[in-house]
Amino acid sequence: MTPSNPSQGPHHARPAWVEVDLDALASNLRTIRADLPARVRMMQVVKDEAYGTGSVTVAWLAVANGVDAFATFTVGEAARLREAGITAPILLLGERTPDEFGWLVRHRLEVCVGSIDIAGALNAFAERSGTRIPVHLKVNSGMNRFGLPWRSVSDWAPVLAGLRHLEFAGALTHFAQSDELDKTFARLQLGRFEGTVAALRSHGIHPACLHACNSGGCLDLPEAHHDMVRIGILPLGVYPSSVCRRLEGLRPVMSVKARITGLQWLEPGDTVGYGMRYRAETPRRIAVLPLGYGDGFPRVRNEGVALLQGRRVPIVGGVSMDAVTVDVTDLPEVRLGEEAVLMGRQGSEEITAHDVATLKRSVSYDILTGWRSRLPRVYRGGGL
Ligand SMILES: *Cc1c(COP(=O)(O)O)cnc(C)c1O
């Protein structure tokens, strides 16, 4: 069963694509579910098209594999899930503005509240609409991005307690560093969060669901699990860091593949690509893969590899908008139309999201979300 995915638009075949392994996703979700205590709920963070894998397809599969709720960042992302028939709770992360309030009610969304001004405006809107809006109080415990400051809870809690048209569905905080070996700051944040929740209770506010953990916390901070974890990258089979705990059997969900669309034979002294950044010393054979930085591939030169025939082949020359050139001199069998892997496995070789991130001098999150929409998403497996 592969639910249709209107968010992906019509599928135009292209010899370069992002492959999403639904069997791996389902299996990862069940592995994470089994690793968590039964009382801890799973919220899957599917912002930015579930980190580029396609939020509607991912969400449909997730509800069938133990996910209780979803989080997105924008109202549009949440609306897309509602329009596709997802009825599970959806929490909007980040801050809202008053022009978005109508949509919260229309789509039955839960919303993070991190400022007294917005809480007041939301309360007034809910009163005018004759409804109560479910809010999760976002506590800034040290990330200093979104949220009500933990230090001044005695100032803002009494104000919130008077807002009768808000339903205190939850309270949350977010870790600045949960996936490194040193958990000192994460534990400090957790203590601040728990102190803030205790203060809220003394002011008569009893948030129904407490949550703090992203993927790093889910793996490494069991004492912070509380009622729910909010995980984005882990269900995709990618770890938030190289040092966090490993889960047996987790597999990457996303790969990037392309078919060879060109072959060139170089004589000594010939060069490849813009700026002539690669010069052949000996006769070489070059294969052209029809994707480039216009698809999100890092704009490297003479750096990085692709997989062909289960072997690693070096990228030569500069990556252009629509092409990556690789040296296949050592693979004389390579033909036009053959499948290459730019991220993912082939045979016993693998290029991980972390490997690509190293090329881009960035992090795996940026790599997953960075594959552009002009690469079609191709779904494999039924997620069973
Ligand atoms: C993106 C996000 C998450 C998910 O983080 P992962 O590391 O991908 O699990 C959780 N909570 C908040 C507030 C986020 O913005």
The ligand as an SDF file (V2000), in Angstrom:
LIG
                    3D

 15 15  0  0  0  0  0  0  0  0999 V2000
   13.0540   19.8390   14.5600 C   0  0  0  0  0  0  0  0  0  0  0  0
   12.6500   19.7210   15.9720 C   0  0  0  0  0  0  0  0  0  0  0  0
   12.6370   18.4760   16.6150 C   0  0  0  0  0  0  0  0  0  0  0  0
   13.1570   17.1940   15.9700 C   0  0  0  0  0  0  0  0  0  0  0  0
   14.5480   17.1280   16.0740 O   0  0  0  0  0  0  0  0  0  0  0  0
   15.3600   15.8030   15.6130 P   0  0  0  0  0  0  0  0  0  0  0  0
   16.7320   16.0500   16.0830 O   0  0  0  0  0  0  0  0  0  0  0  0
   15.2420   15.7580   14.1240 O   0  0  0  0  0  0  0  0  0  0  0  0
   14.7100   14.6460   16.2510 O   0  0  0  0  0  0  0  0  0  0  0  0
   12.1390   18.4090   17.9090 C   0  0  0  0  0  0  0  0  0  0  0  0
   11.6990   19.5250   18.5520 N   0  0  0  0  0  0  0  0  0  0  0  0
   11.7270   20.7450   17.9700 C   0  0  0  0  0  0  0  0  0  0  0  0
   11.2520   21.9320   18.7220 C   0  0  0  0  0  0  0  0  0  0  0  0
   12.2220   20.8870   16.6750 C   0  0  0  0  0  0  0  0  0  0  0  0
   12.2680   22.1010   16.1150 O   0  0  0  0  0  0  0  0  0  0  0  0
  1  2  1  0
  2  3  1  0
  2 14  2  0
  3  4  1  0
  3 10  2  0
  4  5  1  0
  5  6  1  0
  6  7  2  0
  6  8  1  0
  6  9  1  0
 10 11  1  0
 11 12  2  0
 12 13  1  0
 12 14  1  0
 14 15  1  0
M  END
$$$$
